[in-house]
Amino acid sequence: MAILAGVALAQPAAATEIPWGQANFYTGDNFTGVVYPIPAADTECTNLPEPMHSVANFKYANVEVYAGEDCTIPTGNVTGLHWGTLGVPAKSYKVLVSWPPAGY
């Protein structure tokens, strides 16, 4: 499995809609709270507006998650078709585009 340390797999609650074709951070555990979309073009380090506690990634991209601002303190890599509550809140991230390439 491609989820690294710091991310615990969790099944979304029955009322939670799975964001197929999207990648999102959430301010709460288990996809609750404010949703922060992850644009596929954010290949540079991006600081989040507030700490994020869960993530869902259903895109053809890897999301590198960091516990510190400015992409410091790496906590793991969330590949496409993975989701979970983060062990440590995310404060920044960057996207590593995989297949298909941008503009496909």
N, CA, C and O atoms as CSV, one atom per row, in Angstrom:
chain,resi,resn,atom,element,x,y,z
A,1,MET,N,N,0.833,-1.161,0.000
A,1,MET,CA,C,0.000,0.000,0.000
A,1,MET,C,C,0.886,1.234,0.000
A,1,MET,O,O,1.990,1.200,0.543
A,2,ALA,N,N,0.433,2.293,-0.584
A,2,ALA,CA,C,1.279,3.461,-0.778
A,2,ALA,C,C,1.067,4.574,0.235
A,2,ALA,O,O,1.576,5.678,0.041
A,3,ILE,N,N,0.344,4.321,1.291
A,3,ILE,CA,C,0.224,5.346,2.329
A,3,ILE,C,C,1.341,5.088,3.327
A,3,ILE,O,O,1.510,3.963,3.798
A,4,LEU,N,N,2.095,6.116,3.648
A,4,LEU,CA,C,3.228,5.972,4.545
A,4,LEU,C,C,2.844,6.294,5.974
A,4,LEU,O,O,1.695,6.631,6.261
A,5,ALA,N,N,3.813,6.189,6.868
A,5,ALA,CA,C,3.591,6.440,8.291
A,5,ALA,C,C,2.891,7.769,8.517
A,5,ALA,O,O,3.116,8.738,7.792
A,6,GLY,N,N,2.053,7.799,9.519
A,6,GLY,CA,C,1.363,9.037,9.860
A,6,GLY,C,C,-0.038,9.121,9.298
A,6,GLY,O,O,-0.790,10.025,9.662
A,7,VAL,N,N,-0.409,8.206,8.424
A,7,VAL,CA,C,-1.752,8.236,7.850
A,7,VAL,C,C,-2.430,6.917,8.198
A,7,VAL,O,O,-1.949,5.848,7.820
A,8,ALA,N,N,-3.528,6.990,8.906
A,8,ALA,CA,C,-4.275,5.796,9.278
A,8,ALA,C,C,-5.454,5.639,8.334
A,8,ALA,O,O,-6.207,6.586,8.104
A,9,LEU,N,N,-5.611,4.448,7.793
A,9,LEU,CA,C,-6.750,4.209,6.907
A,9,LEU,C,C,-8.045,4.280,7.698
A,9,LEU,O,O,-8.134,3.780,8.819
A,10,ALA,N,N,-9.015,4.889,7.114
A,10,ALA,CA,C,-10.326,4.999,7.754
A,10,ALA,C,C,-11.385,4.922,6.680
A,10,ALA,O,O,-11.211,5.449,5.582
A,11,GLN,N,N,-12.462,4.277,6.995
A,11,GLN,CA,C,-13.582,4.240,6.071
A,11,GLN,C,C,-14.397,5.504,6.275
A,11,GLN,O,O,-14.666,5.884,7.414
A,12,PRO,N,N,-14.795,6.163,5.193
A,12,PRO,CA,C,-15.615,7.355,5.371
A,12,PRO,C,C,-16.959,6.998,6.003
A,12,PRO,O,O,-17.490,5.907,5.793
A,13,ALA,N,N,-17.491,7.926,6.772
A,13,ALA,CA,C,-18.806,7.718,7.379
A,13,ALA,C,C,-19.838,7.551,6.279
A,13,ALA,O,O,-19.651,8.043,5.167
A,14,ALA,N,N,-20.908,6.872,6.579
A,14,ALA,CA,C,-21.934,6.597,5.573
A,14,ALA,C,C,-22.458,7.869,4.922
A,14,ALA,O,O,-22.803,7.858,3.741
A,15,ALA,N,N,-22.524,8.960,5.671
A,15,ALA,CA,C,-23.048,10.209,5.122
A,15,ALA,C,C,-22.010,10.970,4.305
A,15,ALA,O,O,-22.350,11.942,3.631
A,16,THR,N,N,-20.755,10.544,4.354
A,16,THR,CA,C,-19.690,11.233,3.639
A,16,THR,C,C,-19.648,10.761,2.199
A,16,THR,O,O,-19.622,9.562,1.922
A,17,GLU,N,N,-19.644,11.717,1.292
A,17,GLU,CA,C,-19.547,11.384,-0.122
A,17,GLU,C,C,-18.086,11.230,-0.511
A,17,GLU,O,O,-17.267,12.084,-0.173
A,18,ILE,N,N,-17.748,10.165,-1.211
A,18,ILE,CA,C,-16.378,9.975,-1.674
A,18,ILE,C,C,-16.142,10.902,-2.857
A,18,ILE,O,O,-16.911,10.890,-3.818
A,19,PRO,N,N,-15.079,11.710,-2.794
A,19,PRO,CA,C,-14.827,12.704,-3.839
A,19,PRO,C,C,-14.105,12.114,-5.050
A,19,PRO,O,O,-12.948,12.456,-5.295
A,20,TRP,N,N,-14.753,11.248,-5.803
A,20,TRP,CA,C,-14.124,10.614,-6.960
A,20,TRP,C,C,-13.592,11.676,-7.918
A,20,TRP,O,O,-14.280,12.655,-8.210
A,21,GLY,N,N,-12.367,11.481,-8.405
A,21,GLY,CA,C,-11.751,12.408,-9.346
A,21,GLY,C,C,-11.206,13.660,-8.702
A,21,GLY,O,O,-10.784,14.579,-9.404
A,22,GLN,N,N,-11.203,13.720,-7.377
A,22,GLN,CA,C,-10.730,14.902,-6.663
A,22,GLN,C,C,-9.676,14.510,-5.637
A,22,GLN,O,O,-9.511,13.337,-5.302
A,23,ALA,N,N,-8.975,15.512,-5.153
A,23,ALA,CA,C,-8.108,15.362,-3.987
A,23,ALA,C,C,-8.427,16.534,-3.069
A,23,ALA,O,O,-8.431,17.686,-3.501
A,24,ASN,N,N,-8.692,16.235,-1.804
A,24,ASN,CA,C,-9.098,17.272,-0.851
A,24,ASN,C,C,-8.474,17.041,0.514
A,24,ASN,O,O,-8.290,15.899,0.937
A,25,PHE,N,N,-8.148,18.132,1.203
A,25,PHE,CA,C,-7.846,18.100,2.626
A,25,PHE,C,C,-9.120,18.496,3.363
A,25,PHE,O,O,-9.989,19.169,2.808
A,26,TYR,N,N,-9.219,18.069,4.626
A,26,TYR,CA,C,-10.366,18.398,5.475
A,26,TYR,C,C,-9.845,18.870,6.829
A,26,TYR,O,O,-8.858,18.336,7.337
A,27,THR,N,N,-10.499,19.864,7.413
A,27,THR,CA,C,-10.052,20.388,8.701
A,27,THR,C,C,-10.341,19.429,9.852
A,27,THR,O,O,-9.698,19.520,10.899
A,28,GLY,N,N,-11.294,18.514,9.682
A,28,GLY,CA,C,-11.636,17.556,10.732
A,28,GLY,C,C,-11.200,16.144,10.385
A,28,GLY,O,O,-10.784,15.870,9.259
A,29,ASP,N,N,-11.297,15.257,11.354
A,29,ASP,CA,C,-11.023,13.841,11.129
A,29,ASP,C,C,-12.117,13.236,10.252
A,29,ASP,O,O,-13.246,13.726,10.229
A,30,ASN,N,N,-11.776,12.178,9.537
A,30,ASN,CA,C,-12.747,11.410,8.747
A,30,ASN,C,C,-13.587,12.265,7.810
A,30,ASN,O,O,-14.801,12.089,7.712
A,31,PHE,N,N,-12.926,13.194,7.119
A,31,PHE,CA,C,-13.543,13.984,6.047
A,31,PHE,C,C,-14.657,14.895,6.537
A,31,PHE,O,O,-15.679,15.058,5.870
A,32,THR,N,N,-14.452,15.484,7.701
A,32,THR,CA,C,-15.418,16.432,8.246
A,32,THR,C,C,-14.788,17.820,8.279
A,32,THR,O,O,-13.580,17.969,8.095
A,33,GLY,N,N,-15.597,18.810,8.510
A,33,GLY,CA,C,-15.103,20.178,8.597
A,33,GLY,C,C,-15.015,20.832,7.234
A,33,GLY,O,O,-15.683,20.418,6.286
A,34,VAL,N,N,-14.190,21.850,7.148
A,34,VAL,CA,C,-14.027,22.622,5.920
A,34,VAL,C,C,-13.206,21.818,4.913
A,34,VAL,O,O,-12.196,21.211,5.270
A,35,VAL,N,N,-13.643,21.817,3.656
A,35,VAL,CA,C,-12.947,21.109,2.572
A,35,VAL,C,C,-11.992,22.074,1.886
A,35,VAL,O,O,-12.366,23.202,1.564
A,36,TYR,N,N,-10.749,21.628,1.661
A,36,TYR,CA,C,-9.757,22.417,0.944
A,36,TYR,C,C,-9.309,21.604,-0.270
A,36,TYR,O,O,-8.536,20.659,-0.113
A,37,PRO,N,N,-9.774,21.942,-1.478
A,37,PRO,CA,C,-9.392,21.187,-2.676
A,37,PRO,C,C,-7.892,21.294,-2.954
A,37,PRO,O,O,-7.271,22.326,-2.696
A,38,ILE,N,N,-7.325,20.215,-3.482
A,38,ILE,CA,C,-5.914,20.173,-3.847
A,38,ILE,C,C,-5.824,20.236,-5.369
A,38,ILE,O,O,-6.093,19.237,-6.035
A,39,PRO,N,N,-5.454,21.384,-5.937
A,39,PRO,CA,C,-5.325,21.481,-7.395
A,39,PRO,C,C,-4.171,20.607,-7.895
A,39,PRO,O,O,-3.102,20.580,-7.286
A,40,ALA,N,N,-4.385,19.903,-8.988
A,40,ALA,CA,C,-3.351,19.028,-9.549
A,40,ALA,C,C,-2.123,19.805,-9.982
A,40,ALA,O,O,-1.044,19.227,-10.115
A,41,ALA,N,N,-2.265,21.103,-10.205
A,41,ALA,CA,C,-1.145,21.917,-10.676
A,41,ALA,C,C,-0.275,22.443,-9.535
A,41,ALA,O,O,0.719,23.120,-9.798
A,42,ASP,N,N,-0.614,22.159,-8.285
A,42,ASP,CA,C,0.173,22.651,-7.146
A,42,ASP,C,C,1.428,21.806,-6.940
A,42,ASP,O,O,1.563,21.118,-5.928
A,43,THR,N,N,2.345,21.863,-7.906
A,43,THR,CA,C,3.562,21.063,-7.813
A,43,THR,C,C,4.639,21.747,-6.977
A,43,THR,O,O,5.629,21.115,-6.608
A,44,GLU,N,N,4.457,23.022,-6.678
A,44,GLU,CA,C,5.356,23.732,-5.762
A,44,GLU,C,C,4.783,23.600,-4.355
A,44,GLU,O,O,3.605,23.284,-4.186
A,45,CYS,N,N,5.603,23.837,-3.365
A,45,CYS,CA,C,5.133,23.775,-1.979
A,45,CYS,C,C,4.001,24.779,-1.769
A,45,CYS,O,O,4.101,25.938,-2.171
A,46,THR,N,N,2.927,24.319,-1.137
A,46,THR,CA,C,1.774,25.170,-0.843
A,46,THR,C,C,1.462,25.077,0.644
A,46,THR,O,O,1.236,23.985,1.165
A,47,ASN,N,N,1.449,26.218,1.329
A,47,ASN,CA,C,1.058,26.245,2.737
A,47,ASN,C,C,-0.463,26.238,2.828
A,47,ASN,O,O,-1.142,26.928,2.067
A,48,LEU,N,N,-0.986,25.463,3.752
A,48,LEU,CA,C,-2.429,25.371,3.954
A,48,LEU,C,C,-2.907,26.516,4.845
A,48,LEU,O,O,-2.145,26.994,5.685
A,49,PRO,N,N,-4.164,26.970,4.677
A,49,PRO,CA,C,-4.664,28.104,5.453
A,49,PRO,C,C,-4.850,27.793,6.940
A,49,PRO,O,O,-4.872,28.705,7.766
A,50,GLU,N,N,-4.982,26.518,7.279
A,50,GLU,CA,C,-5.090,26.068,8.665
A,50,GLU,C,C,-4.710,24.595,8.692
A,50,GLU,O,O,-4.702,23.958,7.638
A,51,PRO,N,N,-4.394,24.027,9.856
A,51,PRO,CA,C,-4.028,22.609,9.910
A,51,PRO,C,C,-5.167,21.716,9.401
A,51,PRO,O,O,-6.335,21.929,9.728
A,52,MET,N,N,-4.804,20.726,8.604
A,52,MET,CA,C,-5.775,19.785,8.044
A,52,MET,C,C,-5.585,18.425,8.718
A,52,MET,O,O,-4.457,17.983,8.938
A,53,HIS,N,N,-6.711,17.762,9.045
A,53,HIS,CA,C,-6.650,16.525,9.813
A,53,HIS,C,C,-6.961,15.260,9.018
A,53,HIS,O,O,-6.709,14.157,9.503
A,54,SER,N,N,-7.500,15.396,7.813
A,54,SER,CA,C,-7.723,14.210,6.980
A,54,SER,C,C,-7.571,14.592,5.516
A,54,SER,O,O,-7.606,15.767,5.149
A,55,VAL,N,N,-7.399,13.558,4.685
A,55,VAL,CA,C,-7.158,13.775,3.259
A,55,VAL,C,C,-7.799,12.636,2.470
A,55,VAL,O,O,-7.820,11.489,2.914
A,56,ALA,N,N,-8.316,12.971,1.305
A,56,ALA,CA,C,-8.820,11.976,0.353
A,56,ALA,C,C,-8.195,12.309,-0.992
A,56,ALA,O,O,-8.255,13.454,-1.439
A,57,ASN,N,N,-7.599,11.324,-1.635
A,57,ASN,CA,C,-6.942,11.551,-2.918
A,57,ASN,C,C,-7.456,10.531,-3.925
A,57,ASN,O,O,-7.101,9.354,-3.863
A,58,PHE,N,N,-8.283,10.980,-4.843
A,58,PHE,CA,C,-8.821,10.125,-5.896
A,58,PHE,C,C,-8.446,10.683,-7.259
A,58,PHE,O,O,-9.259,10.679,-8.183
A,59,LYS,N,N,-7.198,11.170,-7.384
A,59,LYS,CA,C,-6.657,11.692,-8.642
A,59,LYS,C,C,-5.461,10.849,-9.053
A,59,LYS,O,O,-4.969,10.025,-8.282
A,60,TYR,N,N,-5.002,11.067,-10.282
A,60,TYR,CA,C,-3.763,10.450,-10.747
A,60,TYR,C,C,-2.601,11.335,-10.331
A,60,TYR,O,O,-1.902,11.883,-11.183
A,61,ALA,N,N,-2.391,11.477,-9.047
A,61,ALA,CA,C,-1.307,12.310,-8.533
A,61,ALA,C,C,-0.970,11.851,-7.120
A,61,ALA,O,O,-1.822,11.329,-6.401
A,62,ASN,N,N,0.272,12.051,-6.741
A,62,ASN,CA,C,0.696,11.800,-5.371
A,62,ASN,C,C,0.717,13.129,-4.638
A,62,ASN,O,O,1.125,14.147,-5.197
A,63,VAL,N,N,0.281,13.120,-3.401
A,63,VAL,CA,C,0.301,14.327,-2.583
A,63,VAL,C,C,1.305,14.094,-1.456
A,63,VAL,O,O,1.114,13.215,-0.616
A,64,GLU,N,N,2.383,14.892,-1.447
A,64,GLU,CA,C,3.348,14.842,-0.353
A,64,GLU,C,C,2.819,15.740,0.758
A,64,GLU,O,O,2.526,16.913,0.526
A,65,VAL,N,N,2.696,15.193,1.957
A,65,VAL,CA,C,2.101,15.904,3.085
A,65,VAL,C,C,3.198,16.255,4.093
A,65,VAL,O,O,4.068,15.436,4.386
A,66,TYR,N,N,3.146,17.487,4.620
A,66,TYR,CA,C,4.149,17.970,5.569
A,66,TYR,C,C,3.475,18.520,6.825
A,66,TYR,O,O,2.441,19.181,6.740
A,67,ALA,N,N,4.066,18.243,7.994
A,67,ALA,CA,C,3.537,18.739,9.260
A,67,ALA,C,C,3.980,20.171,9.536
A,67,ALA,O,O,3.402,20.842,10.391
A,68,GLY,N,N,4.999,20.645,8.823
A,68,GLY,CA,C,5.477,22.008,9.006
A,68,GLY,C,C,5.147,22.879,7.813
A,68,GLY,O,O,4.882,22.378,6.720
A,69,GLU,N,N,5.164,24.183,8.024
A,69,GLU,CA,C,4.969,25.119,6.915
A,69,GLU,C,C,6.172,25.058,5.985
A,69,GLU,O,O,7.247,24.604,6.378
A,70,ASP,N,N,5.989,25.517,4.750
A,70,ASP,CA,C,7.048,25.565,3.737
A,70,ASP,C,C,7.628,24.189,3.439
A,70,ASP,O,O,8.814,24.056,3.137
A,71,CYS,N,N,6.779,23.165,3.526
A,71,CYS,CA,C,7.143,21.774,3.204
A,71,CYS,C,C,8.314,21.272,4.040
A,71,CYS,O,O,9.257,20.668,3.529
A,72,THR,N,N,8.225,21.541,5.342
A,72,THR,CA,C,9.183,20.986,6.292
A,72,THR,C,C,8.470,19.925,7.118
A,72,THR,O,O,7.244,19.946,7.227
A,73,ILE,N,N,9.201,19.027,7.681
A,73,ILE,CA,C,8.702,17.910,8.492
A,73,ILE,C,C,7.786,17.000,7.662
A,73,ILE,O,O,6.571,16.998,7.857
A,74,PRO,N,N,8.372,16.227,6.735
A,74,PRO,CA,C,7.561,15.325,5.908
A,74,PRO,C,C,6.870,14.258,6.757
A,74,PRO,O,O,7.459,13.705,7.686
A,75,THR,N,N,5.616,13.982,6.419
A,75,THR,CA,C,4.864,12.962,7.161
A,75,THR,C,C,4.429,11.800,6.285
A,75,THR,O,O,3.997,10.772,6.806
A,76,GLY,N,N,4.530,11.934,4.979
A,76,GLY,CA,C,4.133,10.827,4.126
A,76,GLY,C,C,3.675,11.277,2.762
A,76,GLY,O,O,3.688,12.462,2.429
A,77,ASN,N,N,3.272,10.305,1.990
A,77,ASN,CA,C,2.875,10.503,0.605
A,77,ASN,C,C,1.545,9.784,0.419
A,77,ASN,O,O,1.449,8.585,0.678
A,78,VAL,N,N,0.528,10.498,-0.023
A,78,VAL,CA,C,-0.786,9.895,-0.235
A,78,VAL,C,C,-0.996,9.750,-1.735
A,78,VAL,O,O,-1.207,10.740,-2.435
A,79,THR,N,N,-0.937,8.526,-2.223
A,79,THR,CA,C,-1.116,8.288,-3.650
A,79,THR,C,C,-2.598,8.262,-3.995
A,79,THR,O,O,-3.450,8.232,-3.108
A,80,GLY,N,N,-2.896,8.273,-5.276
A,80,GLY,CA,C,-4.281,8.226,-5.722
A,80,GLY,C,C,-5.006,7.006,-5.184
A,80,GLY,O,O,-4.398,5.960,-4.960
A,81,LEU,N,N,-6.285,7.141,-4.982
A,81,LEU,CA,C,-7.180,6.104,-4.467
A,81,LEU,C,C,-6.874,5.723,-3.029
A,81,LEU,O,O,-7.071,4.575,-2.631
A,82,HIS,N,N,-6.389,6.690,-2.244
A,82,HIS,CA,C,-6.166,6.480,-0.818
A,82,HIS,C,C,-6.779,7.632,-0.039
A,82,HIS,O,O,-6.938,8.738,-0.554
A,83,TRP,N,N,-7.115,7.353,1.198
A,83,TRP,CA,C,-7.732,8.368,2.042
A,83,TRP,C,C,-7.465,8.009,3.494
A,83,TRP,O,O,-7.131,6.864,3.797
A,84,GLY,N,N,-7.604,8.963,4.386
A,84,GLY,CA,C,-7.436,8.663,5.791
A,84,GLY,C,C,-7.349,9.895,6.659
A,84,GLY,O,O,-7.244,11.024,6.180
A,85,THR,N,N,-7.396,9.637,7.965
A,85,THR,CA,C,-7.172,10.678,8.953
A,85,THR,C,C,-5.673,10.731,9.193
A,85,THR,O,O,-5.039,9.697,9.405
A,86,LEU,N,N,-5.105,11.926,9.160
A,86,LEU,CA,C,-3.666,12.088,9.314
A,86,LEU,C,C,-3.272,11.955,10.781
A,86,LEU,O,O,-3.981,12.441,11.662
A,87,GLY,N,N,-2.145,11.298,11.045
A,87,GLY,CA,C,-1.651,11.147,12.410
A,87,GLY,C,C,-1.176,12.464,12.995
A,87,GLY,O,O,-1.236,12.672,14.207
A,88,VAL,N,N,-0.704,13.352,12.132
A,88,VAL,CA,C,-0.233,14.686,12.510
A,88,VAL,C,C,-0.891,15.658,11.543
A,88,VAL,O,O,-0.883,15.398,10.340
A,89,PRO,N,N,-1.458,16.761,12.007
A,89,PRO,CA,C,-2.105,17.702,11.083
A,89,PRO,C,C,-1.149,18.207,9.998
A,89,PRO,O,O,0.020,18.485,10.265
A,90,ALA,N,N,-1.659,18.319,8.792
A,90,ALA,CA,C,-0.871,18.829,7.662
A,90,ALA,C,C,-0.897,20.349,7.666
A,90,ALA,O,O,-1.939,20.966,7.888
A,91,LYS,N,N,0.279,20.950,7.416
A,91,LYS,CA,C,0.359,22.405,7.317
A,91,LYS,C,C,0.819,22.856,5.937
A,91,LYS,O,O,0.712,24.034,5.598
A,92,SER,N,N,1.338,21.908,5.129
A,92,SER,CA,C,1.733,22.238,3.759
A,92,SER,C,C,1.768,20.950,2.940
A,92,SER,O,O,1.725,19.849,3.487
A,93,TYR,N,N,1.846,21.109,1.619
A,93,TYR,CA,C,1.860,19.950,0.729
A,93,TYR,C,C,2.433,20.355,-0.623
A,93,TYR,O,O,2.607,21.538,-0.916
A,94,LYS,N,N,2.723,19.337,-1.445
A,94,LYS,CA,C,3.007,19.550,-2.860
A,94,LYS,C,C,2.527,18.326,-3.619
A,94,LYS,O,O,2.470,17.224,-3.073
A,95,VAL,N,N,2.185,18.530,-4.872
A,95,VAL,CA,C,1.642,17.471,-5.718
A,95,VAL,C,C,2.736,16.973,-6.651
A,95,VAL,O,O,3.457,17.764,-7.258
A,96,LEU,N,N,2.851,15.656,-6.758
A,96,LEU,CA,C,3.731,15.019,-7.728
A,96,LEU,C,C,2.822,14.353,-8.748
A,96,LEU,O,O,2.230,13.310,-8.472
A,97,VAL,N,N,2.714,14.948,-9.913
A,97,VAL,CA,C,1.800,14.445,-10.934
A,97,VAL,C,C,2.318,13.113,-11.458
A,97,VAL,O,O,3.504,12.974,-11.756
A,98,SER,N,N,1.430,12.144,-11.567
A,98,SER,CA,C,1.803,10.850,-12.133
A,98,SER,C,C,1.094,10.694,-13.470
A,98,SER,O,O,1.269,11.555,-14.333
A,99,TRP,N,N,0.322,9.670,-13.690
A,99,TRP,CA,C,-0.324,9.444,-14.980
A,99,TRP,C,C,-1.809,9.726,-14.862
A,99,TRP,O,O,-2.371,9.391,-13.819
A,100,PRO,N,N,-2.487,10.302,-15.815
A,100,PRO,CA,C,-1.952,10.861,-17.054
A,100,PRO,C,C,-1.283,12.211,-16.806
A,100,PRO,O,O,-1.594,12.882,-15.822
A,101,PRO,N,N,-0.373,12.612,-17.682
A,101,PRO,CA,C,0.303,13.894,-17.498
A,101,PRO,C,C,-0.678,15.059,-17.566
A,101,PRO,O,O,-1.776,14.929,-18.107
A,102,ALA,N,N,-0.271,16.194,-17.012
A,102,ALA,CA,C,-1.119,17.393,-17.018
A,102,ALA,C,C,-1.556,17.724,-18.433
A,102,ALA,O,O,-0.766,17.622,-19.371
A,103,GLY,N,N,-2.792,18.115,-18.588
A,103,GLY,CA,C,-3.323,18.478,-19.898
A,103,GLY,C,C,-3.773,17.290,-20.725
A,103,GLY,O,O,-4.164,17.461,-21.879
A,104,TYR,N,N,-3.729,16.084,-20.163
A,104,TYR,CA,C,-4.116,14.881,-20.898
A,104,TYR,C,C,-5.596,14.860,-21.131
A,104,TYR,O,O,-6.113,13.922,-21.737
